[in-house]
Amino acid sequence: MTVQEPNAVKVACSVKKCCRDTDFSRADAYELIHEKKISSVKVGGKRLITTPPLAFIASRGHTP
């Protein structure tokens, strides 16, 4: 069992969650990753976006 700190800050989220939270498509997210407008890391087989959500939205230059 893992115990999380009550004030823990998430430093990464999955592509799926980030897209759901921002209304961008997966294709948009991967395009931004490819263009190096947002940062991400790969952990095992999973891609995690490390750019905060507001910066993610701003990287497109508009709101979705």
PDB file of N, CA, C and O in Angstrom, chain B, residues numbered from 101:
ATOM      1  N   MET B 101       0.841  -1.186   0.000  1.00  0.00           N
ATOM      2  CA  MET B 101       0.000   0.000   0.000  1.00  0.00           C
ATOM      3  C   MET B 101       0.881   1.243   0.000  1.00  0.00           C
ATOM      4  O   MET B 101       1.830   1.339   0.778  1.00  0.00           O
ATOM      5  N   THR B 102       0.566   2.187  -0.870  1.00  0.00           N
ATOM      6  CA  THR B 102       1.315   3.428  -0.974  1.00  0.00           C
ATOM      7  C   THR B 102       0.573   4.528  -0.232  1.00  0.00           C
ATOM      8  O   THR B 102      -0.640   4.680  -0.378  1.00  0.00           O
ATOM      9  N   VAL B 103       1.308   5.292   0.561  1.00  0.00           N
ATOM     10  CA  VAL B 103       0.719   6.407   1.289  1.00  0.00           C
ATOM     11  C   VAL B 103       1.149   7.695   0.601  1.00  0.00           C
ATOM     12  O   VAL B 103       2.343   7.937   0.422  1.00  0.00           O
ATOM     13  N   GLN B 104       0.179   8.523   0.214  1.00  0.00           N
ATOM     14  CA  GLN B 104       0.497   9.792  -0.432  1.00  0.00           C
ATOM     15  C   GLN B 104       0.492  10.906   0.598  1.00  0.00           C
ATOM     16  O   GLN B 104      -0.313  10.920   1.529  1.00  0.00           O
ATOM     17  N   GLU B 105       1.411  11.833   0.407  1.00  0.00           N
ATOM     18  CA  GLU B 105       1.444  13.019   1.248  1.00  0.00           C
ATOM     19  C   GLU B 105       0.206  13.863   0.953  1.00  0.00           C
ATOM     20  O   GLU B 105      -0.196  13.958  -0.206  1.00  0.00           O
ATOM     21  N   PRO B 106      -0.409  14.478   1.961  1.00  0.00           N
ATOM     22  CA  PRO B 106      -1.619  15.262   1.721  1.00  0.00           C
ATOM     23  C   PRO B 106      -1.374  16.485   0.832  1.00  0.00           C
ATOM     24  O   PRO B 106      -2.293  16.923   0.140  1.00  0.00           O
ATOM     25  N   ASN B 107      -0.177  17.040   0.831  1.00  0.00           N
ATOM     26  CA  ASN B 107       0.125  18.226   0.025  1.00  0.00           C
ATOM     27  C   ASN B 107       0.998  17.880  -1.181  1.00  0.00           C
ATOM     28  O   ASN B 107       1.682  18.750  -1.721  1.00  0.00           O
ATOM     29  N   ALA B 108       0.979  16.623  -1.602  1.00  0.00           N
ATOM     30  CA  ALA B 108       1.806  16.200  -2.721  1.00  0.00           C
ATOM     31  C   ALA B 108       1.345  16.888  -4.011  1.00  0.00           C
ATOM     32  O   ALA B 108       0.152  17.092  -4.234  1.00  0.00           O
ATOM     33  N   VAL B 109       2.316  17.237  -4.843  1.00  0.00           N
ATOM     34  CA  VAL B 109       2.038  17.888  -6.111  1.00  0.00           C
ATOM     35  C   VAL B 109       2.336  16.905  -7.222  1.00  0.00           C
ATOM     36  O   VAL B 109       3.403  16.291  -7.250  1.00  0.00           O
ATOM     37  N   LYS B 110       1.384  16.755  -8.144  1.00  0.00           N
ATOM     38  CA  LYS B 110       1.617  15.878  -9.290  1.00  0.00           C
ATOM     39  C   LYS B 110       2.574  16.576 -10.240  1.00  0.00           C
ATOM     40  O   LYS B 110       2.402  17.753 -10.558  1.00  0.00           O
ATOM     41  N   VAL B 111       3.574  15.849 -10.687  1.00  0.00           N
ATOM     42  CA  VAL B 111       4.539  16.432 -11.616  1.00  0.00           C
ATOM     43  C   VAL B 111       4.336  15.927 -13.037  1.00  0.00           C
ATOM     44  O   VAL B 111       4.969  16.435 -13.962  1.00  0.00           O
ATOM     45  N   ALA B 112       3.476  14.950 -13.229  1.00  0.00           N
ATOM     46  CA  ALA B 112       3.217  14.405 -14.561  1.00  0.00           C
ATOM     47  C   ALA B 112       1.838  13.771 -14.591  1.00  0.00           C
ATOM     48  O   ALA B 112       1.308  13.336 -13.568  1.00  0.00           O
ATOM     49  N   CYS B 113       1.270  13.730 -15.788  1.00  0.00           N
ATOM     50  CA  CYS B 113       0.002  13.026 -15.959  1.00  0.00           C
ATOM     51  C   CYS B 113       0.018  12.322 -17.307  1.00  0.00           C
ATOM     52  O   CYS B 113       0.807  12.656 -18.191  1.00  0.00           O
ATOM     53  N   SER B 114      -0.848  11.362 -17.447  1.00  0.00           N
ATOM     54  CA  SER B 114      -0.900  10.593 -18.691  1.00  0.00           C
ATOM     55  C   SER B 114      -1.424  11.468 -19.823  1.00  0.00           C
ATOM     56  O   SER B 114      -2.093  12.474 -19.586  1.00  0.00           O
ATOM     57  N   VAL B 115      -1.119  11.081 -21.031  1.00  0.00           N
ATOM     58  CA  VAL B 115      -1.615  11.796 -22.207  1.00  0.00           C
ATOM     59  C   VAL B 115      -3.141  11.799 -22.176  1.00  0.00           C
ATOM     60  O   VAL B 115      -3.771  12.818 -22.458  1.00  0.00           O
ATOM     61  N   LYS B 116      -3.726  10.666 -21.835  1.00  0.00           N
ATOM     62  CA  LYS B 116      -5.183  10.539 -21.792  1.00  0.00           C
ATOM     63  C   LYS B 116      -5.805  11.540 -20.816  1.00  0.00           C
ATOM     64  O   LYS B 116      -6.767  12.227 -21.160  1.00  0.00           O
ATOM     65  N   LYS B 117      -5.258  11.623 -19.600  1.00  0.00           N
ATOM     66  CA  LYS B 117      -5.802  12.529 -18.591  1.00  0.00           C
ATOM     67  C   LYS B 117      -5.589  13.984 -18.990  1.00  0.00           C
ATOM     68  O   LYS B 117      -6.488  14.808 -18.827  1.00  0.00           O
ATOM     69  N   CYS B 118      -4.427  14.303 -19.504  1.00  0.00           N
ATOM     70  CA  CYS B 118      -4.147  15.675 -19.912  1.00  0.00           C
ATOM     71  C   CYS B 118      -5.095  16.102 -21.033  1.00  0.00           C
ATOM     72  O   CYS B 118      -5.590  17.229 -21.035  1.00  0.00           O
ATOM     73  N   CYS B 119      -5.341  15.213 -21.972  1.00  0.00           N
ATOM     74  CA  CYS B 119      -6.266  15.529 -23.065  1.00  0.00           C
ATOM     75  C   CYS B 119      -7.689  15.681 -22.548  1.00  0.00           C
ATOM     76  O   CYS B 119      -8.421  16.570 -22.983  1.00  0.00           O
ATOM     77  N   ARG B 120      -8.075  14.824 -21.629  1.00  0.00           N
ATOM     78  CA  ARG B 120      -9.422  14.910 -21.052  1.00  0.00           C
ATOM     79  C   ARG B 120      -9.592  16.233 -20.298  1.00  0.00           C
ATOM     80  O   ARG B 120     -10.648  16.861 -20.380  1.00  0.00           O
ATOM     81  N   ASP B 121      -8.562  16.655 -19.569  1.00  0.00           N
ATOM     82  CA  ASP B 121      -8.643  17.876 -18.775  1.00  0.00           C
ATOM     83  C   ASP B 121      -8.607  19.150 -19.620  1.00  0.00           C
ATOM     84  O   ASP B 121      -9.103  20.191 -19.188  1.00  0.00           O
ATOM     85  N   THR B 122      -8.028  19.079 -20.815  1.00  0.00           N
ATOM     86  CA  THR B 122      -7.860  20.270 -21.644  1.00  0.00           C
ATOM     87  C   THR B 122      -8.703  20.255 -22.916  1.00  0.00           C
ATOM     88  O   THR B 122      -8.723  21.251 -23.639  1.00  0.00           O
ATOM     89  N   ASP B 123      -9.391  19.169 -23.208  1.00  0.00           N
ATOM     90  CA  ASP B 123     -10.202  19.022 -24.423  1.00  0.00           C
ATOM     91  C   ASP B 123      -9.377  19.011 -25.712  1.00  0.00           C
ATOM     92  O   ASP B 123      -9.906  19.309 -26.782  1.00  0.00           O
ATOM     93  N   PHE B 124      -8.096  18.674 -25.623  1.00  0.00           N
ATOM     94  CA  PHE B 124      -7.280  18.466 -26.810  1.00  0.00           C
ATOM     95  C   PHE B 124      -7.360  17.006 -27.206  1.00  0.00           C
ATOM     96  O   PHE B 124      -7.660  16.147 -26.377  1.00  0.00           O
ATOM     97  N   SER B 125      -7.093  16.727 -28.463  1.00  0.00           N
ATOM     98  CA  SER B 125      -7.067  15.336 -28.906  1.00  0.00           C
ATOM     99  C   SER B 125      -5.695  14.734 -28.610  1.00  0.00           C
ATOM    100  O   SER B 125      -4.726  15.452 -28.364  1.00  0.00           O
ATOM    101  N   ARG B 126      -5.632  13.404 -28.639  1.00  0.00           N
ATOM    102  CA  ARG B 126      -4.344  12.730 -28.455  1.00  0.00           C
ATOM    103  C   ARG B 126      -3.377  13.142 -29.558  1.00  0.00           C
ATOM    104  O   ARG B 126      -2.181  13.309 -29.319  1.00  0.00           O
ATOM    105  N   ALA B 127      -3.908  13.305 -30.775  1.00  0.00           N
ATOM    106  CA  ALA B 127      -3.061  13.724 -31.898  1.00  0.00           C
ATOM    107  C   ALA B 127      -2.449  15.096 -31.626  1.00  0.00           C
ATOM    108  O   ALA B 127      -1.272  15.320 -31.909  1.00  0.00           O
ATOM    109  N   ASP B 128      -3.255  16.022 -31.071  1.00  0.00           N
ATOM    110  CA  ASP B 128      -2.731  17.346 -30.710  1.00  0.00           C
ATOM    111  C   ASP B 128      -1.611  17.219 -29.687  1.00  0.00           C
ATOM    112  O   ASP B 128      -0.568  17.858 -29.819  1.00  0.00           O
ATOM    113  N   ALA B 129      -1.829  16.392 -28.667  1.00  0.00           N
ATOM    114  CA  ALA B 129      -0.832  16.222 -27.613  1.00  0.00           C
ATOM    115  C   ALA B 129       0.476  15.682 -28.181  1.00  0.00           C
ATOM    116  O   ALA B 129       1.549  16.203 -27.876  1.00  0.00           O
ATOM    117  N   TYR B 130       0.389  14.645 -29.001  1.00  0.00           N
ATOM    118  CA  TYR B 130       1.607  14.065 -29.561  1.00  0.00           C
ATOM    119  C   TYR B 130       2.279  15.020 -30.547  1.00  0.00           C
ATOM    120  O   TYR B 130       3.503  15.008 -30.676  1.00  0.00           O
ATOM    121  N   GLU B 131       1.501  15.840 -31.239  1.00  0.00           N
ATOM    122  CA  GLU B 131       2.081  16.848 -32.123  1.00  0.00           C
ATOM    123  C   GLU B 131       2.883  17.866 -31.314  1.00  0.00           C
ATOM    124  O   GLU B 131       3.989  18.239 -31.704  1.00  0.00           O
ATOM    125  N   LEU B 132       2.322  18.316 -30.183  1.00  0.00           N
ATOM    126  CA  LEU B 132       3.024  19.264 -29.314  1.00  0.00           C
ATOM    127  C   LEU B 132       4.282  18.652 -28.727  1.00  0.00           C
ATOM    128  O   LEU B 132       5.294  19.336 -28.576  1.00  0.00           O
ATOM    129  N   ILE B 133       4.227  17.374 -28.395  1.00  0.00           N
ATOM    130  CA  ILE B 133       5.414  16.675 -27.884  1.00  0.00           C
ATOM    131  C   ILE B 133       6.471  16.632 -28.984  1.00  0.00           C
ATOM    132  O   ILE B 133       7.638  16.934 -28.735  1.00  0.00           O
ATOM    133  N   HIS B 134       6.072  16.262 -30.187  1.00  0.00           N
ATOM    134  CA  HIS B 134       6.995  16.169 -31.319  1.00  0.00           C
ATOM    135  C   HIS B 134       7.634  17.526 -31.633  1.00  0.00           C
ATOM    136  O   HIS B 134       8.818  17.598 -31.962  1.00  0.00           O
ATOM    137  N   GLU B 135       6.840  18.605 -31.530  1.00  0.00           N
ATOM    138  CA  GLU B 135       7.338  19.953 -31.791  1.00  0.00           C
ATOM    139  C   GLU B 135       8.121  20.523 -30.616  1.00  0.00           C
ATOM    140  O   GLU B 135       8.641  21.637 -30.691  1.00  0.00           O
ATOM    141  N   LYS B 136       8.205  19.752 -29.522  1.00  0.00           N
ATOM    142  CA  LYS B 136       8.900  20.154 -28.290  1.00  0.00           C
ATOM    143  C   LYS B 136       8.305  21.416 -27.663  1.00  0.00           C
ATOM    144  O   LYS B 136       9.017  22.208 -27.046  1.00  0.00           O
ATOM    145  N   LYS B 137       6.988  21.591 -27.829  1.00  0.00           N
ATOM    146  CA  LYS B 137       6.291  22.700 -27.198  1.00  0.00           C
ATOM    147  C   LYS B 137       5.838  22.338 -25.796  1.00  0.00           C
ATOM    148  O   LYS B 137       5.599  23.219 -24.970  1.00  0.00           O
ATOM    149  N   ILE B 138       5.718  21.042 -25.522  1.00  0.00           N
ATOM    150  CA  ILE B 138       5.454  20.556 -24.170  1.00  0.00           C
ATOM    151  C   ILE B 138       6.451  19.435 -23.888  1.00  0.00           C
ATOM    152  O   ILE B 138       6.956  18.791 -24.808  1.00  0.00           O
ATOM    153  N   SER B 139       6.724  19.215 -22.618  1.00  0.00           N
ATOM    154  CA  SER B 139       7.700  18.187 -22.268  1.00  0.00           C
ATOM    155  C   SER B 139       6.992  16.925 -21.772  1.00  0.00           C
ATOM    156  O   SER B 139       5.889  16.967 -21.227  1.00  0.00           O
ATOM    157  N   SER B 140       7.668  15.821 -21.985  1.00  0.00           N
ATOM    158  CA  SER B 140       7.116  14.539 -21.555  1.00  0.00           C
ATOM    159  C   SER B 140       8.257  13.575 -21.284  1.00  0.00           C
ATOM    160  O   SER B 140       9.394  13.789 -21.706  1.00  0.00           O
ATOM    161  N   VAL B 141       7.926  12.519 -20.577  1.00  0.00           N
ATOM    162  CA  VAL B 141       8.872  11.434 -20.316  1.00  0.00           C
ATOM    163  C   VAL B 141       8.161  10.121 -20.584  1.00  0.00           C
ATOM    164  O   VAL B 141       6.934  10.036 -20.535  1.00  0.00           O
ATOM    165  N   LYS B 142       8.944   9.117 -20.865  1.00  0.00           N
ATOM    166  CA  LYS B 142       8.381   7.793 -21.077  1.00  0.00           C
ATOM    167  C   LYS B 142       8.813   6.921 -19.902  1.00  0.00           C
ATOM    168  O   LYS B 142      10.003   6.789 -19.616  1.00  0.00           O
ATOM    169  N   VAL B 143       7.843   6.337 -19.234  1.00  0.00           N
ATOM    170  CA  VAL B 143       8.094   5.450 -18.098  1.00  0.00           C
ATOM    171  C   VAL B 143       7.546   4.087 -18.494  1.00  0.00           C
ATOM    172  O   VAL B 143       6.335   3.892 -18.591  1.00  0.00           O
ATOM    173  N   GLY B 144       8.460   3.150 -18.722  1.00  0.00           N
ATOM    174  CA  GLY B 144       8.035   1.858 -19.245  1.00  0.00           C
ATOM    175  C   GLY B 144       7.464   2.084 -20.625  1.00  0.00           C
ATOM    176  O   GLY B 144       8.156   2.615 -21.494  1.00  0.00           O
ATOM    177  N   GLY B 145       6.225   1.699 -20.851  1.00  0.00           N
ATOM    178  CA  GLY B 145       5.575   1.915 -22.131  1.00  0.00           C
ATOM    179  C   GLY B 145       4.613   3.078 -22.113  1.00  0.00           C
ATOM    180  O   GLY B 145       3.880   3.288 -23.079  1.00  0.00           O
ATOM    181  N   LYS B 146       4.601   3.842 -21.026  1.00  0.00           N
ATOM    182  CA  LYS B 146       3.617   4.908 -20.864  1.00  0.00           C
ATOM    183  C   LYS B 146       4.258   6.282 -21.016  1.00  0.00           C
ATOM    184  O   LYS B 146       5.303   6.557 -20.426  1.00  0.00           O
ATOM    185  N   ARG B 147       3.624   7.141 -21.812  1.00  0.00           N
ATOM    186  CA  ARG B 147       4.088   8.517 -22.004  1.00  0.00           C
ATOM    187  C   ARG B 147       3.397   9.399 -20.975  1.00  0.00           C
ATOM    188  O   ARG B 147       2.171   9.385 -20.865  1.00  0.00           O
ATOM    189  N   LEU B 148       4.187  10.176 -20.214  1.00  0.00           N
ATOM    190  CA  LEU B 148       3.648  11.098 -19.222  1.00  0.00           C
ATOM    191  C   LEU B 148       4.020  12.521 -19.607  1.00  0.00           C
ATOM    192  O   LEU B 148       5.172  12.796 -19.943  1.00  0.00           O
ATOM    193  N   ILE B 149       3.057  13.418 -19.560  1.00  0.00           N
ATOM    194  CA  ILE B 149       3.296  14.818 -19.857  1.00  0.00           C
ATOM    195  C   ILE B 149       3.696  15.518 -18.573  1.00  0.00           C
ATOM    196  O   ILE B 149       3.009  15.422 -17.555  1.00  0.00           O
ATOM    197  N   THR B 150       4.824  16.229 -18.633  1.00  0.00           N
ATOM    198  CA  THR B 150       5.341  16.901 -17.439  1.00  0.00           C
ATOM    199  C   THR B 150       5.084  18.407 -17.473  1.00  0.00           C
ATOM    200  O   THR B 150       5.422  19.110 -16.521  1.00  0.00           O
ATOM    201  N   THR B 151       4.496  18.902 -18.545  1.00  0.00           N
ATOM    202  CA  THR B 151       4.139  20.311 -18.656  1.00  0.00           C
ATOM    203  C   THR B 151       2.845  20.551 -17.880  1.00  0.00           C
ATOM    204  O   THR B 151       1.889  19.793 -18.044  1.00  0.00           O
ATOM    205  N   PRO B 152       2.791  21.594 -17.034  1.00  0.00           N
ATOM    206  CA  PRO B 152       1.546  21.880 -16.303  1.00  0.00           C
ATOM    207  C   PRO B 152       0.386  22.144 -17.266  1.00  0.00           C
ATOM    208  O   PRO B 152       0.609  22.633 -18.374  1.00  0.00           O
ATOM    209  N   PRO B 153      -0.855  21.827 -16.859  1.00  0.00           N
ATOM    210  CA  PRO B 153      -2.011  21.962 -17.754  1.00  0.00           C
ATOM    211  C   PRO B 153      -2.201  23.344 -18.372  1.00  0.00           C
ATOM    212  O   PRO B 153      -2.537  23.433 -19.552  1.00  0.00           O
ATOM    213  N   LEU B 154      -1.999  24.422 -17.621  1.00  0.00           N
ATOM    214  CA  LEU B 154      -2.188  25.754 -18.199  1.00  0.00           C
ATOM    215  C   LEU B 154      -1.139  26.052 -19.259  1.00  0.00           C
ATOM    216  O   LEU B 154      -1.438  26.691 -20.267  1.00  0.00           O
ATOM    217  N   ALA B 155       0.081  25.595 -19.038  1.00  0.00           N
ATOM    218  CA  ALA B 155       1.122  25.773 -20.048  1.00  0.00           C
ATOM    219  C   ALA B 155       0.814  24.915 -21.274  1.00  0.00           C
ATOM    220  O   ALA B 155       1.117  25.301 -22.404  1.00  0.00           O
ATOM    221  N   PHE B 156       0.210  23.747 -21.041  1.00  0.00           N
ATOM    222  CA  PHE B 156      -0.194  22.875 -22.124  1.00  0.00           C
ATOM    223  C   PHE B 156      -1.196  23.585 -23.026  1.00  0.00           C
ATOM    224  O   PHE B 156      -1.078  23.538 -24.251  1.00  0.00           O
ATOM    225  N   ILE B 157      -2.179  24.240 -22.422  1.00  0.00           N
ATOM    226  CA  ILE B 157      -3.194  24.979 -23.177  1.00  0.00           C
ATOM    227  C   ILE B 157      -2.544  26.150 -23.916  1.00  0.00           C
ATOM    228  O   ILE B 157      -2.817  26.372 -25.096  1.00  0.00           O
ATOM    229  N   ALA B 158      -1.690  26.892 -23.227  1.00  0.00           N
ATOM    230  CA  ALA B 158      -1.040  28.052 -23.819  1.00  0.00           C
ATOM    231  C   ALA B 158      -0.119  27.663 -24.980  1.00  0.00           C
ATOM    232  O   ALA B 158       0.116  28.475 -25.875  1.00  0.00           O
ATOM    233  N   SER B 159       0.401  26.439 -24.977  1.00  0.00           N
ATOM    234  CA  SER B 159       1.310  26.011 -26.029  1.00  0.00           C
ATOM    235  C   SER B 159       0.652  25.982 -27.399  1.00  0.00           C
ATOM    236  O   SER B 159       1.344  26.031 -28.416  1.00  0.00           O
ATOM    237  N   ARG B 160      -0.666  25.904 -27.442  1.00  0.00           N
ATOM    238  CA  ARG B 160      -1.402  25.919 -28.705  1.00  0.00           C
ATOM    239  C   ARG B 160      -1.744  27.330 -29.136  1.00  0.00           C
ATOM    240  O   ARG B 160      -2.179  27.552 -30.266  1.00  0.00           O
ATOM    241  N   GLY B 161      -1.547  28.286 -28.236  1.00  0.00           N
ATOM    242  CA  GLY B 161      -1.825  29.672 -28.585  1.00  0.00           C
ATOM    243  C   GLY B 161      -3.290  30.061 -28.508  1.00  0.00           C
ATOM    244  O   GLY B 161      -3.657  31.191 -28.829  1.00  0.00           O
ATOM    245  N   HIS B 162      -4.132  29.119 -28.079  1.00  0.00           N
ATOM    246  CA  HIS B 162      -5.560  29.394 -27.925  1.00  0.00           C
ATOM    247  C   HIS B 162      -6.159  28.376 -26.973  1.00  0.00           C
ATOM    248  O   HIS B 162      -5.531  27.374 -26.631  1.00  0.00           O
ATOM    249  N   THR B 163      -7.373  28.648 -26.557  1.00  0.00           N
ATOM    250  CA  THR B 163      -8.058  27.670 -25.725  1.00  0.00           C
ATOM    251  C   THR B 163      -8.826  26.732 -26.631  1.00  0.00           C
ATOM    252  O   THR B 163      -9.341  27.150 -27.668  1.00  0.00           O
ATOM    253  N   PRO B 164      -8.909  25.463 -26.248  1.00  0.00           N
ATOM    254  CA  PRO B 164      -9.599  24.474 -27.094  1.00  0.00           C
ATOM    255  C   PRO B 164     -11.085  24.754 -27.224  1.00  0.00           C
ATOM    256  O   PRO B 164     -11.797  24.012 -27.901  1.00  0.00           O
TER     257      PRO B 164
END
